[in-house]
Amino acid sequence: MDRVSALDEPLKKSLGPATAKVMAEHLGLHTVGDLLHHYPRRYEERGQLTTLAELPLDEDVTVVAQVADSRILTFNHGRGQRLEITLTDGSGRLQLVFFGRGLHKPHKELPPGSRGMFAGKVSVFNRKLQLAHPTYVPLGRAEGEVDEDASAVNAFAGKLIPIYPACKGLESWKITKAVDAVLPRAVEAADPLPPALREGRGFVPLPEALLKVHRPETKADIEDARARLKWDEAFVLQVALARRRYADTQLPAVAREPVAGGLLDTFDAGLPFTLTEGQRKVTAEIFADLATEHPMHRLLQGEVGSGKTLVALRAMLTVVDAGGQAALLAPTEVLAQQHHRSITEMMGELAQGGMLGGAENATKVVLLTGSMGTAGRRQALLDLVTGEAGMVIGTHALIEDKVRFHDLGLVVVDEQHRFGVEQRDALRSKGKQPPHLLVMTATPIPRTVAMTVFGDLETSVLDQLPAGRSPIASHVVPAQDKPHFLARAWERVREEVGKGHQAYVVCPRIGDDEDEKNGKNGKGGKKKASAAKGKAAEDAEKRPPLAVLEVAEQLVAGPLAGLRVEVLHGRMQPDDKDAVMRRFAAGEVDVLVATTVIEVGVNVPNATAMVIMDADRFGVSQLHQLRGRVGRGAAPGLCLLVTDMPEASPARGRLGAVAATLDGFELSRIDLEQRREGDVLGQAQSGVRSSLRMLAVIEDEEIIAAAREEAVAVVAADPELASSPELRTALDALLDTEREQFLDKG
């Protein structure tokens, strides 16, 4: 059998249909290669016990522990029996309970003093942690001594016991036996690292790494294997991205150079302030890209409020000056309308092409969204195809087949994480030749994450805030522990309104029955509270997240009575949303109670206070984005994070981190460290499972940076990878052709 097909063999052949079915359905493992790359999550040392006190509730766990006592109890007037076994790790305790006829076998196999490996779901009964009817493997009476009759124990003859990510019906030790069945095939694994690279960095060969990660003899074996397998993941991914960048540099594009005395010069002359040093530097990078005959692919990331829109607008004006058209793609209608309003205001008479009072070199700036009336839409489409409109701002409606451009020269995508690359590419295909592309994101991204997630783009960073920006004070408000803190929060809102300012109140949910049917919004879900965190965390979780409609009603009737309070959420009609935003921007509304529709791009300098209800239901980056809506004017901003979570909970820790710093890059690191289990690449459109099983984008910064350098060198020397067939094979496995084109920007 050749090297490729050996690992492509379906698991059904090696493991039988029943096991293969569970692996495919619950763990996404289909082939021998998939199982060989299903690495242990951790290793237990024979003779060392799992810490029981820290087990998470409602999760399937695998523990190694010692039996402290075992007793059969009767209930229901002697008609029923149950076996209770208490496990210990020397400090914490965990109760096992077995009912019915199945209890005599564990009673015999697990006497006090013996050890075992136990798997099940952690629950609480009578204030004690317990596993009901766990599956188990006896591990003998003490280190090294094995129960002769327990055949399964032979898999754990080594000192280090691998614990695999498991699922119901397929415990870690069953996965161990399955891996044993396919491990001899590891010798047939094709090695993706070019020999010179592998030897130069002193890595063990791939078959040896697979053997060591699954069946290590020593901790040094685990380190060797991990170092090698992390490199594979980083390197293959960076080669895929380097090939995409290389392919992009081979595409033709129209060079768009600044024109003296054009729209840009007139616009700059009218600016009431000077650009920051950062804005000038980034603009120079963008203009240099626009002047080449290959399409620009640049990521512009900057802190909330660092002036990205101005930088993008100047690039758009340059392209219009050079005879092309520029499109700005926004993720929501609220944001598209906001951009259209702020850009036409910034441009003034320069945006009034073909209208009375327009400047003589003016262009037309049109808005195109899905909910526009037919007449307005028809006119916008006509202006684009004739070239009358130099600029268009819109939502996904811009991507539709009906939309035609006269000469599309630049696409600006705002808030990339809302768009798959498919949309981005659909818009790019509307140019006669591929247009230049600028992607803006206000979610700061650590350098290696940018290399991984946005690896096909060059990166520019705006890290200075413009002069006149005010500091934002942030505080956690523990509503459950200290109700008077919440009362004080509403007083602070009244004080800000009393000074002539405005405020936002943000809730995770819209409210009413429709919302209940649709399931919860926000980052609600089921959080992992360890049993020790007690009832408060559970109660805070059990109630549905607070909703806009209910909170607004309570505020109007209670703490904010007499203030002008309005609501804004995604289910309102677009015209109604726009009207509310206009009233708020004009100062006719004191307090806006909204969902996260205000998260990005909303700019009302007079709004100084924000209260985020159930703040623990939002992610760290999302909270940072929301907070960026205040402190945009001369008055200082205030952000209050309201939560019912107890002080010791991880959720409170997250909120404390947000309150402690305004540095978005620092917060994005915290966010990523907490979401590490998630696949940084997002669920690719092709539905391929996570490709990063071992690599942690934050911890492994140096590996990713080094792998990128090596990948660039390999692709530059051999773009088709003709001399590295194993690397090509690994690439095909990582990214079927569809995924290579659409590495999802998560």
Secondary structure, 3 states (H helix, E strand, C coil): CCHHHHHHCEHHHHHCHHHHHHHHHHHCCCEHHHHHCCCCCEEEECCCCCCCCCCECCCEEEEEEEEEEEEEEEECCCCEEEEEEEEECCCCEEEEEEEHHHHHHHHHHCCCCCEEEEEEEEEEECCEEEEECCEEEECCCCCCCCCCCCHHHHHHCCCEEEECCCECCECHHHHHHHHHHHHHHHHHCCCCCCHHHHHHCCCCCHHHHHHHHHCCCCHHHHHHHHHHHHHHHHHHHHHHHHHHHHHHHCCCCCCCCCCCCCHHHHHHHCCCCCCCHHHHHHHHHHHHHHCCCCCCEEEEEECCCCCHHHHHHHHHHHHHHCCCEEEEECCCHHHHHHHHHHHHHHHHHHHECCCCCCCCCCCEEEEECCCCCHHHHHHHHHHHHHCCEEEEEECHHHHCCCCCCCCEEEEEEECHHHCCHHHHHHHHCCCCCCCEEEEEECCCCCHHHHHHHCCCCEEEEECCCCCCCCCEEEEEEECCCCHHHHHHHHHHHHHHHHCCCEEEEECCECCHHHHHHHCCCCCCCCCCCEHHHHHHHHHHHHCCCCEHHHHHHHHHHCCCCCCCEEEECCCCCHHHHHHHHHHHHCCCCCEEEECHHHCCCCCCCCEEEEEECCHHHCCHHHHHHHHCCCCCCCCCEEEEEEECCCCCCHHHHHHHHHHHCCCHHHHHHHHHHHCCCCCCCCCCCCCCCCCCCCCCCCCCHHHHHHHHHHHHHHHHHCCCCCCCHHHHHHHHHHCCHHHHHCCCCC
